[in-house]
Amino acid sequence: MEAGVRQVLQYVSTEFVLDITGDPCAAELWQRTCLEESQTRQVYADCLLRELTFSLIRHANERAQEVGDSGVLGVLVVDADLTKEAANFLFGATCPDIGSVLSVSRLRNIGSVELRGKVVQRLARHEFGHVLGLVPRERRTNVEDKIGLHCTNLCTMRQGMTLEEFGQLTIEEERAGVVFCRECADYLRTVGLTSSSGFGGIT
């Protein structure tokens, strides 16, 4: 996950501090709490994003006292199926400018350990791209609305709807040597957050 986020930050002109924090027990507690709320075997992504937001606010306040910096973004990784509104399953869900929640539960079914690692990195890149505003509503070319706005170019920001499709997209992009298409890369270079924004990765 960390490698995927670092790949996104290479495109961003704003300086970031990559700060891996958090307690795995907290993520497990949030997962149990949100499972109880959903009353199904799937976790409501919005519930986890709410818990993540509260945690990031606390973390930002702590960092502000330590180093005078208040910009914190987060990634939460859970080993449970995610659901949101009408979608029966999501690999990830994002709250722009705050953070994202990623599910690795179905990724465990990828037989190749090497491909599984690449798919995990792509998932982290994809959702963190959303955190930073990809794909923006004002974009008019090479975009589709498939459970949110996504790129249609050969790009990390294409949307995979099944595990097989997600794996295929990962392979295609790696073979072509593409991380982000020109449109998405150009957008990331314009991202302007506070200098030395922090990233709080909660696993």
Buried (B, 14 or more C-beta within 10 A) or exposed (E): BBEBBBBBBEBBEBEBBEBEBBEEEBBEEBBEBBBEEBEEEBBBBBBBBBBBBEBBEEBBEEBBEEEEBBBBBBBBBBBBBBBBEEBEBBBBBBBEEBBBBBBBBBBEEBEEEEBBBBBBBBBBBBBBBBBBBBBBEEBEEBBEEEEBBBBBBBBBBBBBEEBEEBBEBBEEBBEEEBBBBEBBBEBBEEBEBEEBBBBBBBB
